[in-house]
Amino acid sequence: MILGTLMDDDYHKFKNDSGLAEIGIGVKKFKCIGQTPPHDHPHIYHDMGDDNFIYCLYCNTKFVYRTSLKPNETDPPGNYFGAIDES
Ligand SMILES: [Zn+2]
């Protein structure tokens, strides 16, 4: 049996190639990778908890939770990177 609690979770990952100050997303738990690899920063797990926004300490992007967005949608569009590390 393989132990891997973190790898078993379904993380949605978002990027910010355009240097946007704020990105709307449809999930509260996610990972920010900064930019498309190989220019990504360490893939950081974020959990907004009771808040509706959170700042990524690496790229300073403000991620705002929007109930109107699906998990793979962003506002503005095009900042969804994927669901799980495919390594
Ligand atoms: Zn980031």
PDB file of the backbone (N, CA, C, O) and the ligand in Angstrom, with CONECT records:
HET     ZN  A 101       1
ATOM      1  N   MET A   1       0.841  -1.203   0.000  1.00  0.00           N
ATOM      2  CA  MET A   1       0.000   0.000   0.000  1.00  0.00           C
ATOM      3  C   MET A   1       0.871   1.245   0.000  1.00  0.00           C
ATOM      4  O   MET A   1       1.819   1.353   0.778  1.00  0.00           O
ATOM      5  N   ILE A   2       0.555   2.145  -0.843  1.00  0.00           N
ATOM      6  CA  ILE A   2       1.334   3.380  -0.947  1.00  0.00           C
ATOM      7  C   ILE A   2       0.682   4.480  -0.113  1.00  0.00           C
ATOM      8  O   ILE A   2      -0.495   4.800  -0.280  1.00  0.00           O
ATOM      9  N   LEU A   3       1.477   5.046   0.784  1.00  0.00           N
ATOM     10  CA  LEU A   3       0.973   6.154   1.584  1.00  0.00           C
ATOM     11  C   LEU A   3       1.242   7.466   0.865  1.00  0.00           C
ATOM     12  O   LEU A   3       2.376   7.745   0.476  1.00  0.00           O
ATOM     13  N   GLY A   4       0.217   8.258   0.691  1.00  0.00           N
ATOM     14  CA  GLY A   4       0.429   9.533   0.013  1.00  0.00           C
ATOM     15  C   GLY A   4      -0.758  10.444   0.165  1.00  0.00           C
ATOM     16  O   GLY A   4      -1.490  10.700  -0.791  1.00  0.00           O
ATOM     17  N   THR A   5      -0.943  10.925   1.353  1.00  0.00           N
ATOM     18  CA  THR A   5      -2.156  11.695   1.632  1.00  0.00           C
ATOM     19  C   THR A   5      -2.270  12.919   0.739  1.00  0.00           C
ATOM     20  O   THR A   5      -3.353  13.243   0.252  1.00  0.00           O
ATOM     21  N   LEU A   6      -1.137  13.606   0.523  1.00  0.00           N
ATOM     22  CA  LEU A   6      -1.202  14.821  -0.284  1.00  0.00           C
ATOM     23  C   LEU A   6      -1.487  14.488  -1.743  1.00  0.00           C
ATOM     24  O   LEU A   6      -2.235  15.198  -2.414  1.00  0.00           O
ATOM     25  N   MET A   7      -0.891  13.410  -2.228  1.00  0.00           N
ATOM     26  CA  MET A   7      -1.030  13.088  -3.634  1.00  0.00           C
ATOM     27  C   MET A   7      -2.422  12.556  -3.964  1.00  0.00           C
ATOM     28  O   MET A   7      -2.837  12.534  -5.123  1.00  0.00           O
ATOM     29  N   ASP A   8      -3.122  12.136  -2.940  1.00  0.00           N
ATOM     30  CA  ASP A   8      -4.456  11.602  -3.178  1.00  0.00           C
ATOM     31  C   ASP A   8      -5.490  12.712  -3.379  1.00  0.00           C
ATOM     32  O   ASP A   8      -6.589  12.469  -3.877  1.00  0.00           O
ATOM     33  N   ASP A   9      -5.128  13.908  -2.993  1.00  0.00           N
ATOM     34  CA  ASP A   9      -6.089  15.005  -3.104  1.00  0.00           C
ATOM     35  C   ASP A   9      -6.126  15.566  -4.517  1.00  0.00           C
ATOM     36  O   ASP A   9      -5.164  15.473  -5.280  1.00  0.00           O
ATOM     37  N   ASP A  10      -7.240  16.134  -4.823  1.00  0.00           N
ATOM     38  CA  ASP A  10      -7.456  16.666  -6.155  1.00  0.00           C
ATOM     39  C   ASP A  10      -7.251  18.183  -6.135  1.00  0.00           C
ATOM     40  O   ASP A  10      -8.185  18.947  -5.891  1.00  0.00           O
ATOM     41  N   TYR A  11      -6.038  18.591  -6.389  1.00  0.00           N
ATOM     42  CA  TYR A  11      -5.734  20.021  -6.349  1.00  0.00           C
ATOM     43  C   TYR A  11      -5.977  20.672  -7.698  1.00  0.00           C
ATOM     44  O   TYR A  11      -5.551  20.168  -8.737  1.00  0.00           O
ATOM     45  N   HIS A  12      -6.651  21.770  -7.664  1.00  0.00           N
ATOM     46  CA  HIS A  12      -6.738  22.599  -8.853  1.00  0.00           C
ATOM     47  C   HIS A  12      -5.602  23.603  -8.807  1.00  0.00           C
ATOM     48  O   HIS A  12      -5.336  24.214  -7.772  1.00  0.00           O
ATOM     49  N   LYS A  13      -4.934  23.767  -9.942  1.00  0.00           N
ATOM     50  CA  LYS A  13      -3.764  24.635  -9.967  1.00  0.00           C
ATOM     51  C   LYS A  13      -4.005  25.825 -10.876  1.00  0.00           C
ATOM     52  O   LYS A  13      -4.612  25.716 -11.941  1.00  0.00           O
ATOM     53  N   PHE A  14      -3.512  26.957 -10.421  1.00  0.00           N
ATOM     54  CA  PHE A  14      -3.699  28.184 -11.180  1.00  0.00           C
ATOM     55  C   PHE A  14      -2.362  28.877 -11.383  1.00  0.00           C
ATOM     56  O   PHE A  14      -1.442  28.745 -10.576  1.00  0.00           O
ATOM     57  N   LYS A  15      -2.278  29.614 -12.477  1.00  0.00           N
ATOM     58  CA  LYS A  15      -1.063  30.341 -12.820  1.00  0.00           C
ATOM     59  C   LYS A  15      -1.414  31.792 -13.110  1.00  0.00           C
ATOM     60  O   LYS A  15      -2.579  32.151 -13.282  1.00  0.00           O
ATOM     61  N   ASN A  16      -0.390  32.600 -13.159  1.00  0.00           N
ATOM     62  CA  ASN A  16      -0.602  34.023 -13.409  1.00  0.00           C
ATOM     63  C   ASN A  16       0.491  34.521 -14.342  1.00  0.00           C
ATOM     64  O   ASN A  16       1.369  35.285 -13.942  1.00  0.00           O
ATOM     65  N   ASP A  17       0.424  34.077 -15.588  1.00  0.00           N
ATOM     66  CA  ASP A  17       1.441  34.452 -16.570  1.00  0.00           C
ATOM     67  C   ASP A  17       1.401  35.939 -16.902  1.00  0.00           C
ATOM     68  O   ASP A  17       2.416  36.518 -17.289  1.00  0.00           O
ATOM     69  N   SER A  18       0.238  36.554 -16.754  1.00  0.00           N
ATOM     70  CA  SER A  18       0.078  37.943 -17.185  1.00  0.00           C
ATOM     71  C   SER A  18       0.394  38.950 -16.088  1.00  0.00           C
ATOM     72  O   SER A  18       0.297  40.157 -16.305  1.00  0.00           O
ATOM     73  N   GLY A  19       0.776  38.455 -14.903  1.00  0.00           N
ATOM     74  CA  GLY A  19       1.072  39.373 -13.815  1.00  0.00           C
ATOM     75  C   GLY A  19      -0.142  40.132 -13.325  1.00  0.00           C
ATOM     76  O   GLY A  19      -0.038  41.294 -12.931  1.00  0.00           O
ATOM     77  N   LEU A  20      -1.300  39.478 -13.347  1.00  0.00           N
ATOM     78  CA  LEU A  20      -2.535  40.110 -12.901  1.00  0.00           C
ATOM     79  C   LEU A  20      -2.483  40.359 -11.389  1.00  0.00           C
ATOM     80  O   LEU A  20      -1.888  39.579 -10.645  1.00  0.00           O
ATOM     81  N   ALA A  21      -3.111  41.448 -10.946  1.00  0.00           N
ATOM     82  CA  ALA A  21      -3.165  41.734  -9.517  1.00  0.00           C
ATOM     83  C   ALA A  21      -4.166  40.832  -8.824  1.00  0.00           C
ATOM     84  O   ALA A  21      -4.009  40.506  -7.647  1.00  0.00           O
ATOM     85  N   GLU A  22      -5.202  40.427  -9.558  1.00  0.00           N
ATOM     86  CA  GLU A  22      -6.290  39.673  -8.947  1.00  0.00           C
ATOM     87  C   GLU A  22      -6.852  38.676  -9.946  1.00  0.00           C
ATOM     88  O   GLU A  22      -7.030  38.993 -11.122  1.00  0.00           O
ATOM     89  N   ILE A  23      -7.131  37.461  -9.465  1.00  0.00           N
ATOM     90  CA  ILE A  23      -7.721  36.430 -10.308  1.00  0.00           C
ATOM     91  C   ILE A  23      -8.897  35.805  -9.570  1.00  0.00           C
ATOM     92  O   ILE A  23      -8.760  35.373  -8.425  1.00  0.00           O
ATOM     93  N   GLY A  24     -10.043  35.759 -10.222  1.00  0.00           N
ATOM     94  CA  GLY A  24     -11.202  35.093  -9.651  1.00  0.00           C
ATOM     95  C   GLY A  24     -11.143  33.606  -9.946  1.00  0.00           C
ATOM     96  O   GLY A  24     -10.862  33.208 -11.076  1.00  0.00           O
ATOM     97  N   ILE A  25     -11.411  32.768  -8.922  1.00  0.00           N
ATOM     98  CA  ILE A  25     -11.392  31.317  -9.108  1.00  0.00           C
ATOM     99  C   ILE A  25     -12.626  30.704  -8.451  1.00  0.00           C
ATOM    100  O   ILE A  25     -13.304  31.345  -7.647  1.00  0.00           O
ATOM    101  N   GLY A  26     -12.901  29.453  -8.808  1.00  0.00           N
ATOM    102  CA  GLY A  26     -14.128  28.816  -8.349  1.00  0.00           C
ATOM    103  C   GLY A  26     -13.940  27.836  -7.214  1.00  0.00           C
ATOM    104  O   GLY A  26     -14.878  27.127  -6.848  1.00  0.00           O
ATOM    105  N   VAL A  27     -12.733  27.781  -6.643  1.00  0.00           N
ATOM    106  CA  VAL A  27     -12.478  26.880  -5.519  1.00  0.00           C
ATOM    107  C   VAL A  27     -11.761  27.646  -4.409  1.00  0.00           C
ATOM    108  O   VAL A  27     -11.110  28.661  -4.655  1.00  0.00           O
ATOM    109  N   LYS A  28     -11.893  27.143  -3.197  1.00  0.00           N
ATOM    110  CA  LYS A  28     -11.234  27.787  -2.060  1.00  0.00           C
ATOM    111  C   LYS A  28      -9.903  27.130  -1.713  1.00  0.00           C
ATOM    112  O   LYS A  28      -9.036  27.744  -1.091  1.00  0.00           O
ATOM    113  N   LYS A  29      -9.755  25.870  -2.126  1.00  0.00           N
ATOM    114  CA  LYS A  29      -8.507  25.147  -1.879  1.00  0.00           C
ATOM    115  C   LYS A  29      -7.861  24.885  -3.224  1.00  0.00           C
ATOM    116  O   LYS A  29      -8.486  24.320  -4.121  1.00  0.00           O
ATOM    117  N   PHE A  30      -6.612  25.294  -3.365  1.00  0.00           N
ATOM    118  CA  PHE A  30      -5.982  25.201  -4.674  1.00  0.00           C
ATOM    119  C   PHE A  30      -4.478  25.329  -4.497  1.00  0.00           C
ATOM    120  O   PHE A  30      -3.974  25.523  -3.391  1.00  0.00           O
ATOM    121  N   LYS A  31      -3.775  25.215  -5.622  1.00  0.00           N
ATOM    122  CA  LYS A  31      -2.346  25.490  -5.622  1.00  0.00           C
ATOM    123  C   LYS A  31      -2.047  26.586  -6.617  1.00  0.00           C
ATOM    124  O   LYS A  31      -2.600  26.614  -7.716  1.00  0.00           O
ATOM    125  N   CYS A  32      -1.169  27.487  -6.223  1.00  0.00           N
ATOM    126  CA  CYS A  32      -0.666  28.503  -7.145  1.00  0.00           C
ATOM    127  C   CYS A  32       0.725  28.085  -7.592  1.00  0.00           C
ATOM    128  O   CYS A  32       1.568  27.718  -6.773  1.00  0.00           O
ATOM    129  N   ILE A  33       0.957  28.144  -8.898  1.00  0.00           N
ATOM    130  CA  ILE A  33       2.279  27.787  -9.412  1.00  0.00           C
ATOM    131  C   ILE A  33       3.014  29.008  -9.935  1.00  0.00           C
ATOM    132  O   ILE A  33       4.176  28.901 -10.327  1.00  0.00           O
ATOM    133  N   GLY A  34       2.366  30.166  -9.951  1.00  0.00           N
ATOM    134  CA  GLY A  34       3.013  31.400 -10.397  1.00  0.00           C
ATOM    135  C   GLY A  34       2.914  31.579 -11.897  1.00  0.00           C
ATOM    136  O   GLY A  34       2.060  32.313 -12.393  1.00  0.00           O
ATOM    137  N   GLN A  35       3.804  30.894 -12.622  1.00  0.00           N
ATOM    138  CA  GLN A  35       3.780  30.982 -14.076  1.00  0.00           C
ATOM    139  C   GLN A  35       3.944  29.589 -14.664  1.00  0.00           C
ATOM    140  O   GLN A  35       4.320  28.643 -13.971  1.00  0.00           O
ATOM    141  N   THR A  36       3.656  29.485 -15.949  1.00  0.00           N
ATOM    142  CA  THR A  36       3.822  28.219 -16.651  1.00  0.00           C
ATOM    143  C   THR A  36       5.267  27.728 -16.507  1.00  0.00           C
ATOM    144  O   THR A  36       6.201  28.496 -16.742  1.00  0.00           O
ATOM    145  N   PRO A  37       5.463  26.461 -16.126  1.00  0.00           N
ATOM    146  CA  PRO A  37       6.829  25.907 -16.029  1.00  0.00           C
ATOM    147  C   PRO A  37       7.598  26.099 -17.334  1.00  0.00           C
ATOM    148  O   PRO A  37       6.980  26.026 -18.396  1.00  0.00           O
ATOM    149  N   PRO A  38       8.919  26.340 -17.319  1.00  0.00           N
ATOM    150  CA  PRO A  38       9.794  26.239 -16.133  1.00  0.00           C
ATOM    151  C   PRO A  38       9.895  27.533 -15.326  1.00  0.00           C
ATOM    152  O   PRO A  38      10.786  27.649 -14.486  1.00  0.00           O
ATOM    153  N   HIS A  39       9.038  28.480 -15.545  1.00  0.00           N
ATOM    154  CA  HIS A  39       9.117  29.751 -14.818  1.00  0.00           C
ATOM    155  C   HIS A  39       8.226  29.757 -13.580  1.00  0.00           C
ATOM    156  O   HIS A  39       7.972  30.815 -13.004  1.00  0.00           O
ATOM    157  N   ASP A  40       7.751  28.588 -13.171  1.00  0.00           N
ATOM    158  CA  ASP A  40       6.854  28.511 -12.029  1.00  0.00           C
ATOM    159  C   ASP A  40       7.610  28.691 -10.713  1.00  0.00           C
ATOM    160  O   ASP A  40       8.809  28.421 -10.635  1.00  0.00           O
ATOM    161  N   HIS A  41       6.901  29.147  -9.685  1.00  0.00           N
ATOM    162  CA  HIS A  41       7.466  29.152  -8.334  1.00  0.00           C
ATOM    163  C   HIS A  41       7.032  27.861  -7.655  1.00  0.00           C
ATOM    164  O   HIS A  41       6.188  27.145  -8.194  1.00  0.00           O
ATOM    165  N   PRO A  42       7.587  27.539  -6.480  1.00  0.00           N
ATOM    166  CA  PRO A  42       7.148  26.310  -5.801  1.00  0.00           C
ATOM    167  C   PRO A  42       5.627  26.237  -5.736  1.00  0.00           C
ATOM    168  O   PRO A  42       4.967  27.229  -5.425  1.00  0.00           O
ATOM    169  N   HIS A  43       5.083  25.086  -6.023  1.00  0.00           N
ATOM    170  CA  HIS A  43       3.625  24.945  -6.094  1.00  0.00           C
ATOM    171  C   HIS A  43       3.038  24.971  -4.689  1.00  0.00           C
ATOM    172  O   HIS A  43       3.130  23.998  -3.940  1.00  0.00           O
ATOM    173  N   ILE A  44       2.439  26.097  -4.353  1.00  0.00           N
ATOM    174  CA  ILE A  44       2.018  26.355  -2.985  1.00  0.00           C
ATOM    175  C   ILE A  44       0.536  26.081  -2.805  1.00  0.00           C
ATOM    176  O   ILE A  44      -0.302  26.552  -3.574  1.00  0.00           O
ATOM    177  N   TYR A  45       0.240  25.318  -1.785  1.00  0.00           N
ATOM    178  CA  TYR A  45      -1.142  25.002  -1.459  1.00  0.00           C
ATOM    179  C   TYR A  45      -1.770  26.154  -0.671  1.00  0.00           C
ATOM    180  O   TYR A  45      -1.197  26.648   0.300  1.00  0.00           O
ATOM    181  N   HIS A  46      -2.945  26.562  -1.108  1.00  0.00           N
ATOM    182  CA  HIS A  46      -3.676  27.625  -0.409  1.00  0.00           C
ATOM    183  C   HIS A  46      -5.052  27.126   0.000  1.00  0.00           C
ATOM    184  O   HIS A  46      -5.683  26.345  -0.712  1.00  0.00           O
ATOM    185  N   ASP A  47      -5.507  27.586   1.155  1.00  0.00           N
ATOM    186  CA  ASP A  47      -6.860  27.296   1.626  1.00  0.00           C
ATOM    187  C   ASP A  47      -7.445  28.583   2.184  1.00  0.00           C
ATOM    188  O   ASP A  47      -6.961  29.108   3.187  1.00  0.00           O
ATOM    189  N   MET A  48      -8.492  29.092   1.531  1.00  0.00           N
ATOM    190  CA  MET A  48      -9.066  30.363   1.963  1.00  0.00           C
ATOM    191  C   MET A  48      -9.800  30.251   3.300  1.00  0.00           C
ATOM    192  O   MET A  48     -10.003  31.252   3.988  1.00  0.00           O
ATOM    193  N   GLY A  49     -10.191  29.040   3.660  1.00  0.00           N
ATOM    194  CA  GLY A  49     -10.902  28.877   4.916  1.00  0.00           C
ATOM    195  C   GLY A  49     -12.203  29.666   4.928  1.00  0.00           C
ATOM    196  O   GLY A  49     -13.035  29.521   4.033  1.00  0.00           O
ATOM    197  N   ASP A  50     -12.370  30.491   5.936  1.00  0.00           N
ATOM    198  CA  ASP A  50     -13.605  31.272   6.059  1.00  0.00           C
ATOM    199  C   ASP A  50     -13.578  32.537   5.218  1.00  0.00           C
ATOM    200  O   ASP A  50     -14.599  33.208   5.065  1.00  0.00           O
ATOM    201  N   ASP A  51     -12.407  32.865   4.671  1.00  0.00           N
ATOM    202  CA  ASP A  51     -12.306  34.066   3.839  1.00  0.00           C
ATOM    203  C   ASP A  51     -12.715  33.762   2.403  1.00  0.00           C
ATOM    204  O   ASP A  51     -12.890  32.605   2.021  1.00  0.00           O
ATOM    205  N   ASN A  52     -12.861  34.811   1.626  1.00  0.00           N
ATOM    206  CA  ASN A  52     -13.194  34.651   0.214  1.00  0.00           C
ATOM    207  C   ASN A  52     -12.062  35.094  -0.693  1.00  0.00           C
ATOM    208  O   ASN A  52     -12.256  35.275  -1.895  1.00  0.00           O
ATOM    209  N   PHE A  53     -10.889  35.268  -0.124  1.00  0.00           N
ATOM    210  CA  PHE A  53      -9.721  35.620  -0.937  1.00  0.00           C
ATOM    211  C   PHE A  53      -8.467  35.220  -0.169  1.00  0.00           C
ATOM    212  O   PHE A  53      -8.495  34.989   1.040  1.00  0.00           O
ATOM    213  N   ILE A  54      -7.360  35.147  -0.919  1.00  0.00           N
ATOM    214  CA  ILE A  54      -6.075  34.854  -0.276  1.00  0.00           C
ATOM    215  C   ILE A  54      -4.974  35.363  -1.188  1.00  0.00           C
ATOM    216  O   ILE A  54      -5.114  35.366  -2.411  1.00  0.00           O
ATOM    217  N   TYR A  55      -3.878  35.792  -0.582  1.00  0.00           N
ATOM    218  CA  TYR A  55      -2.734  36.250  -1.357  1.00  0.00           C
ATOM    219  C   TYR A  55      -1.695  35.144  -1.431  1.00  0.00           C
ATOM    220  O   TYR A  55      -1.411  34.482  -0.433  1.00  0.00           O
ATOM    221  N   CYS A  56      -1.126  34.943  -2.623  1.00  0.00           N
ATOM    222  CA  CYS A  56       0.015  34.041  -2.741  1.00  0.00           C
ATOM    223  C   CYS A  56       1.266  34.798  -2.336  1.00  0.00           C
ATOM    224  O   CYS A  56       1.570  35.853  -2.892  1.00  0.00           O
ATOM    225  N   LEU A  57       1.991  34.256  -1.362  1.00  0.00           N
ATOM    226  CA  LEU A  57       3.168  34.954  -0.848  1.00  0.00           C
ATOM    227  C   LEU A  57       4.317  34.953  -1.851  1.00  0.00           C
ATOM    228  O   LEU A  57       5.231  35.770  -1.748  1.00  0.00           O
ATOM    229  N   TYR A  58       4.276  34.051  -2.809  1.00  0.00           N
ATOM    230  CA  TYR A  58       5.357  33.974  -3.784  1.00  0.00           C
ATOM    231  C   TYR A  58       5.190  34.986  -4.914  1.00  0.00           C
ATOM    232  O   TYR A  58       6.133  35.700  -5.254  1.00  0.00           O
ATOM    233  N   CYS A  59       3.991  35.048  -5.495  1.00  0.00           N
ATOM    234  CA  CYS A  59       3.809  35.916  -6.653  1.00  0.00           C
ATOM    235  C   CYS A  59       2.859  37.077  -6.356  1.00  0.00           C
ATOM    236  O   CYS A  59       2.560  37.885  -7.236  1.00  0.00           O
ATOM    237  N   ASN A  60       2.383  37.154  -5.097  1.00  0.00           N
ATOM    238  CA  ASN A  60       1.575  38.284  -4.639  1.00  0.00           C
ATOM    239  C   ASN A  60       0.237  38.401  -5.356  1.00  0.00           C
ATOM    240  O   ASN A  60      -0.411  39.445  -5.298  1.00  0.00           O
ATOM    241  N   THR A  61      -0.179  37.333  -6.033  1.00  0.00           N
ATOM    242  CA  THR A  61      -1.477  37.353  -6.691  1.00  0.00           C
ATOM    243  C   THR A  61      -2.590  37.238  -5.649  1.00  0.00           C
ATOM    244  O   THR A  61      -2.511  36.421  -4.731  1.00  0.00           O
ATOM    245  N   LYS A  62      -3.617  38.057  -5.801  1.00  0.00           N
ATOM    246  CA  LYS A  62      -4.787  37.941  -4.938  1.00  0.00           C
ATOM    247  C   LYS A  62      -5.806  37.041  -5.624  1.00  0.00           C
ATOM    248  O   LYS A  62      -6.337  37.398  -6.676  1.00  0.00           O
ATOM    249  N   PHE A  63      -6.085  35.882  -5.043  1.00  0.00           N
ATOM    250  CA  PHE A  63      -7.082  34.957  -5.580  1.00  0.00           C
ATOM    251  C   PHE A  63      -8.397  35.181  -4.846  1.00  0.00           C
ATOM    252  O   PHE A  63      -8.462  35.127  -3.617  1.00  0.00           O
ATOM    253  N   VAL A  64      -9.438  35.433  -5.624  1.00  0.00           N
ATOM    254  CA  VAL A  64     -10.744  35.747  -5.051  1.00  0.00           C
ATOM    255  C   VAL A  64     -11.733  34.650  -5.412  1.00  0.00           C
ATOM    256  O   VAL A  64     -11.862  34.276  -6.578  1.00  0.00           O
ATOM    257  N   TYR A  65     -12.420  34.144  -4.417  1.00  0.00           N
ATOM    258  CA  TYR A  65     -13.391  33.072  -4.624  1.00  0.00           C
ATOM    259  C   TYR A  65     -14.673  33.645  -5.223  1.00  0.00           C
ATOM    260  O   TYR A  65     -15.256  34.589  -4.689  1.00  0.00           O
ATOM    261  N   ARG A  66     -15.103  33.055  -6.345  1.00  0.00           N
ATOM    262  CA  ARG A  66     -16.359  33.475  -6.970  1.00  0.00           C
ATOM    263  C   ARG A  66     -17.236  32.249  -7.195  1.00  0.00           C
ATOM    264  O   ARG A  66     -16.849  31.317  -7.900  1.00  0.00           O
ATOM    265  N   THR A  67     -18.392  32.260  -6.604  1.00  0.00           N
ATOM    266  CA  THR A  67     -19.273  31.093  -6.692  1.00  0.00           C
ATOM    267  C   THR A  67     -19.769  30.862  -8.114  1.00  0.00           C
ATOM    268  O   THR A  67     -20.213  29.762  -8.442  1.00  0.00           O
ATOM    269  N   SER A  68     -19.700  31.883  -8.960  1.00  0.00           N
ATOM    270  CA  SER A  68     -20.194  31.750 -10.330  1.00  0.00           C
ATOM    271  C   SER A  68     -19.223  30.982 -11.219  1.00  0.00           C
ATOM    272  O   SER A  68     -19.577  30.595 -12.333  1.00  0.00           O
ATOM    273  N   LEU A  69     -18.005  30.760 -10.737  1.00  0.00           N
ATOM    274  CA  LEU A  69     -16.992  30.096 -11.561  1.00  0.00           C
ATOM    275  C   LEU A  69     -16.937  28.609 -11.250  1.00  0.00           C
ATOM    276  O   LEU A  69     -17.073  28.196 -10.098  1.00  0.00           O
ATOM    277  N   LYS A  70     -16.736  27.808 -12.292  1.00  0.00           N
ATOM    278  CA  LYS A  70     -16.474  26.388 -12.105  1.00  0.00           C
ATOM    279  C   LYS A  70     -15.008  26.225 -11.687  1.00  0.00           C
ATOM    280  O   LYS A  70     -14.205  27.141 -11.864  1.00  0.00           O
ATOM    281  N   PRO A  71     -14.656  25.038 -11.124  1.00  0.00           N
ATOM    282  CA  PRO A  71     -13.283  24.845 -10.636  1.00  0.00           C
ATOM    283  C   PRO A  71     -12.208  25.088 -11.686  1.00  0.00           C
ATOM    284  O   PRO A  71     -11.099  25.503 -11.352  1.00  0.00           O
ATOM    285  N   ASN A  72     -12.526  24.834 -12.952  1.00  0.00           N
ATOM    286  CA  ASN A  72     -11.511  25.011 -13.988  1.00  0.00           C
ATOM    287  C   ASN A  72     -11.680  26.322 -14.746  1.00  0.00           C
ATOM    288  O   ASN A  72     -11.113  26.497 -15.825  1.00  0.00           O
ATOM    289  N   GLU A  73     -12.451  27.236 -14.188  1.00  0.00           N
ATOM    290  CA  GLU A  73     -12.628  28.539 -14.820  1.00  0.00           C
ATOM    291  C   GLU A  73     -11.950  29.622 -13.982  1.00  0.00           C
ATOM    292  O   GLU A  73     -11.837  29.500 -12.762  1.00  0.00           O
ATOM    293  N   THR A  74     -11.508  30.664 -14.644  1.00  0.00           N
ATOM    294  CA  THR A  74     -10.918  31.800 -13.940  1.00  0.00           C
ATOM    295  C   THR A  74     -11.453  33.096 -14.531  1.00  0.00           C
ATOM    296  O   THR A  74     -11.954  33.128 -15.655  1.00  0.00           O
ATOM    297  N   ASP A  75     -11.337  34.144 -13.762  1.00  0.00           N
ATOM    298  CA  ASP A  75     -11.753  35.473 -14.216  1.00  0.00           C
ATOM    299  C   ASP A  75     -10.614  36.448 -13.977  1.00  0.00           C
ATOM    300  O   ASP A  75     -10.339  36.765 -12.820  1.00  0.00           O
ATOM    301  N   PRO A  76      -9.931  36.944 -15.015  1.00  0.00           N
ATOM    302  CA  PRO A  76     -10.175  36.667 -16.425  1.00  0.00           C
ATOM    303  C   PRO A  76      -9.787  35.240 -16.805  1.00  0.00           C
ATOM    304  O   PRO A  76      -9.007  34.600 -16.099  1.00  0.00           O
ATOM    305  N   PRO A  77     -10.335  34.734 -17.933  1.00  0.00           N
ATOM    306  CA  PRO A  77     -10.084  33.347 -18.331  1.00  0.00           C
ATOM    307  C   PRO A  77      -8.614  33.093 -18.675  1.00  0.00           C
ATOM    308  O   PRO A  77      -7.854  34.018 -18.961  1.00  0.00           O
ATOM    309  N   GLY A  78      -8.238  31.813 -18.640  1.00  0.00           N
ATOM    310  CA  GLY A  78      -6.919  31.412 -19.127  1.00  0.00           C
ATOM    311  C   GLY A  78      -5.875  31.209 -18.059  1.00  0.00           C
ATOM    312  O   GLY A  78      -4.702  31.022 -18.380  1.00  0.00           O
ATOM    313  N   ASN A  79      -6.265  31.239 -16.785  1.00  0.00           N
ATOM    314  CA  ASN A  79      -5.282  31.097 -15.719  1.00  0.00           C
ATOM    315  C   ASN A  79      -5.382  29.766 -14.983  1.00  0.00           C
ATOM    316  O   ASN A  79      -4.757  29.572 -13.940  1.00  0.00           O
ATOM    317  N   TYR A  80      -6.175  28.852 -15.539  1.00  0.00           N
ATOM    318  CA  TYR A  80      -6.241  27.506 -14.964  1.00  0.00           C
ATOM    319  C   TYR A  80      -5.105  26.672 -15.544  1.00  0.00           C
ATOM    320  O   TYR A  80      -4.881  26.668 -16.754  1.00  0.00           O
ATOM    321  N   PHE A  81      -4.393  25.967 -14.674  1.00  0.00           N
ATOM    322  CA  PHE A  81      -3.252  25.201 -15.160  1.00  0.00           C
ATOM    323  C   PHE A  81      -3.529  23.709 -15.227  1.00  0.00           C
ATOM    324  O   PHE A  81      -3.044  23.040 -16.140  1.00  0.00           O
ATOM    325  N   GLY A  82      -4.299  23.164 -14.281  1.00  0.00           N
ATOM    326  CA  GLY A  82      -4.578  21.743 -14.301  1.00  0.00           C
ATOM    327  C   GLY A  82      -5.000  21.265 -12.928  1.00  0.00           C
ATOM    328  O   GLY A  82      -5.085  22.047 -11.981  1.00  0.00           O
ATOM    329  N   ALA A  83      -5.263  19.978 -12.833  1.00  0.00           N
ATOM    330  CA  ALA A  83      -5.817  19.452 -11.590  1.00  0.00           C
ATOM    331  C   ALA A  83      -4.765  18.813 -10.698  1.00  0.00           C
ATOM    332  O   ALA A  83      -4.773  19.037  -9.487  1.00  0.00           O
ATOM    333  N   ILE A  84      -3.872  18.032 -11.259  1.00  0.00           N
ATOM    334  CA  ILE A  84      -2.940  17.265 -10.442  1.00  0.00           C
ATOM    335  C   ILE A  84      -1.564  17.295 -11.107  1.00  0.00           C
ATOM    336  O   ILE A  84      -1.451  17.426 -12.326  1.00  0.00           O
ATOM    337  N   ASP A  85      -0.515  17.171 -10.279  1.00  0.00           N
ATOM    338  CA  ASP A  85       0.826  17.031 -10.832  1.00  0.00           C
ATOM    339  C   ASP A  85       0.916  15.789 -11.691  1.00  0.00           C
ATOM    340  O   ASP A  85       0.626  14.687 -11.226  1.00  0.00           O
ATOM    341  N   GLU A  86       1.307  15.952 -12.912  1.00  0.00           N
ATOM    342  CA  GLU A  86       1.420  14.790 -13.791  1.00  0.00           C
ATOM    343  C   GLU A  86       2.879  14.392 -13.917  1.00  0.00           C
ATOM    344  O   GLU A  86       3.460  14.435 -15.002  1.00  0.00           O
ATOM    345  N   SER A  87       3.452  14.009 -12.810  1.00  0.00           N
ATOM    346  CA  SER A  87       4.865  13.625 -12.820  1.00  0.00           C
ATOM    347  C   SER A  87       5.028  12.166 -12.462  1.00  0.00           C
ATOM    348  O   SER A  87       6.151  11.662 -12.420  1.00  0.00           O
TER     349      SER A  87
HETATM  350 ZN    ZN A 101       1.780  32.302  -6.648  1.00  0.00          ZN2+
END
